[in-house]
Amino acid sequence: MYRVRFVLAGSAVALVAALVASVALSPSYLILQVSSGNAPSQSKSDAPSVALDRAAILETQSLLTALSPIESATSSQTQMIAEALALRPAGISINHITLTSGKPGTMILAGSAKNIAAINDYRKALGNDSNFTSVSVPVGDLAGTQNGQFSITLTGTF
């Protein structure tokens, strides 16, 4: 007998919950129905966004055209950076790289070293590489006045 009352009460609660949910969702349903009925008026308001999209596409295409010489360069800048980083001895960490392409191009490697000898070894290794025409390190960095911080300027064709 209690089981029948429990099922009856549960059914009544479920019906009330369904009624509350349908009342709560009906404004959203009506808004969607009204807005989908006015689809032609939306296409008129989309015209400015289409024009903006076309302008963005044209701008992107012009940027790609302007950047295409960098992509087709014979000595890739990425390869030069990778080569400079591959010559690093133990105890050297590079924190920042600044690259200016051109003839001649410059690359500035800034970082820190555990000791001054590591900076000098790195300078010698970079100087022996034929891709870099000159390698310069400020005297203060080699003297150890920068607390292990250094910068190396490389000149070459990148």
DASUL-V15107 format. One record per residue. RES is the residue in three letters. SS is DSSP state (H for helix, E for strand, C for the rest). NEAR is the number of other C-alpha atoms within 10 Angstrom. D_CENTER is the distance of its C-alpha to the mean C-alpha in whole Angstrom. Layout:
res->{RES & RES}
ss->{SS & SS}
near->{NEAR & NEAR}
d_center->{D_CENTER & D_CENTER}
//
This chain:
res->{MET & TYR & ARG & VAL & ARG & PHE & VAL & LEU & ALA & GLY & SER & ALA & VAL & ALA & LEU & VAL & ALA & ALA & LEU & VAL & ALA & SER & VAL & ALA & LEU & SER & PRO & SER & TYR & LEU & ILE & LEU & GLN & VAL & SER & SER & GLY & ASN & ALA & PRO & SER & GLN & SER & LYS & SER & ASP & ALA & PRO & SER & VAL & ALA & LEU & ASP & ARG & ALA & ALA & ILE & LEU & GLU & THR & GLN & SER & LEU & LEU & THR & ALA & LEU & SER & PRO & ILE & GLU & SER & ALA & THR & SER & SER & GLN & THR & GLN & MET & ILE & ALA & GLU & ALA & LEU & ALA & LEU & ARG & PRO & ALA & GLY & ILE & SER & ILE & ASN & HIS & ILE & THR & LEU & THR & SER & GLY & LYS & PRO & GLY & THR & MET & ILE & LEU & ALA & GLY & SER & ALA & LYS & ASN & ILE & ALA & ALA & ILE & ASN & ASP & TYR & ARG & LYS & ALA & LEU & GLY & ASN & ASP & SER & ASN & PHE & THR & SER & VAL & SER & VAL & PRO & VAL & GLY & ASP & LEU & ALA & GLY & THR & GLN & ASN & GLY & GLN & PHE & SER & ILE & THR & LEU & THR & GLY & THR & PHE}
ss->{C & H & H & H & H & H & H & H & H & H & H & H & H & H & H & H & H & H & H & H & H & H & H & H & H & H & H & H & H & H & H & H & H & H & H & H & H & C & H & H & H & H & H & H & H & H & H & H & H & H & H & H & H & H & H & H & H & H & H & H & H & H & H & H & H & H & H & H & H & H & H & C & C & C & C & C & H & H & H & H & H & H & H & H & H & H & C & C & C & C & C & E & E & E & E & E & E & E & E & E & C & C & C & C & E & E & E & E & E & E & E & E & E & C & C & H & H & H & H & H & H & H & H & H & H & H & H & H & C & C & C & E & E & E & E & E & E & C & H & H & H & H & H & C & C & C & C & C & E & E & E & E & E & E & E & E & C & C}
near->{5 & 7 & 8 & 9 & 10 & 11 & 11 & 12 & 12 & 12 & 12 & 12 & 12 & 12 & 12 & 12 & 12 & 12 & 11 & 11 & 11 & 12 & 11 & 11 & 10 & 11 & 11 & 10 & 11 & 11 & 10 & 11 & 11 & 10 & 11 & 11 & 9 & 10 & 10 & 9 & 10 & 11 & 11 & 9 & 10 & 11 & 11 & 11 & 10 & 12 & 11 & 12 & 12 & 12 & 12 & 12 & 12 & 12 & 12 & 12 & 12 & 11 & 11 & 12 & 10 & 10 & 11 & 10 & 10 & 13 & 11 & 9 & 10 & 9 & 13 & 14 & 19 & 10 & 11 & 18 & 16 & 11 & 14 & 19 & 16 & 10 & 15 & 18 & 16 & 11 & 13 & 21 & 16 & 15 & 11 & 10 & 14 & 12 & 17 & 14 & 15 & 11 & 10 & 13 & 16 & 21 & 22 & 18 & 21 & 16 & 17 & 20 & 20 & 14 & 15 & 20 & 13 & 19 & 27 & 15 & 16 & 18 & 21 & 13 & 15 & 24 & 16 & 12 & 14 & 9 & 17 & 21 & 16 & 15 & 20 & 14 & 17 & 11 & 10 & 12 & 20 & 20 & 11 & 16 & 12 & 11 & 14 & 18 & 22 & 23 & 20 & 20 & 19 & 24 & 22 & 18 & 18 & 24}
d_center->{68 & 65 & 63 & 64 & 63 & 60 & 59 & 60 & 58 & 55 & 55 & 56 & 53 & 51 & 53 & 52 & 48 & 48 & 50 & 47 & 44 & 46 & 46 & 43 & 41 & 44 & 42 & 39 & 41 & 42 & 40 & 38 & 41 & 42 & 38 & 38 & 42 & 40 & 38 & 39 & 39 & 35 & 35 & 36 & 33 & 30 & 31 & 29 & 26 & 27 & 27 & 24 & 22 & 24 & 23 & 20 & 20 & 22 & 20 & 17 & 20 & 21 & 18 & 18 & 21 & 20 & 18 & 20 & 22 & 19 & 18 & 22 & 23 & 25 & 24 & 20 & 18 & 16 & 20 & 21 & 18 & 19 & 23 & 23 & 21 & 24 & 27 & 26 & 29 & 29 & 28 & 26 & 22 & 20 & 18 & 16 & 16 & 17 & 18 & 20 & 21 & 25 & 28 & 28 & 25 & 24 & 21 & 22 & 21 & 21 & 22 & 25 & 28 & 31 & 33 & 34 & 35 & 32 & 31 & 34 & 33 & 30 & 31 & 34 & 32 & 29 & 33 & 34 & 31 & 32 & 29 & 29 & 32 & 32 & 30 & 31 & 31 & 32 & 36 & 35 & 32 & 35 & 37 & 35 & 35 & 32 & 32 & 30 & 27 & 27 & 25 & 26 & 26 & 26 & 28 & 28 & 27 & 23}
//
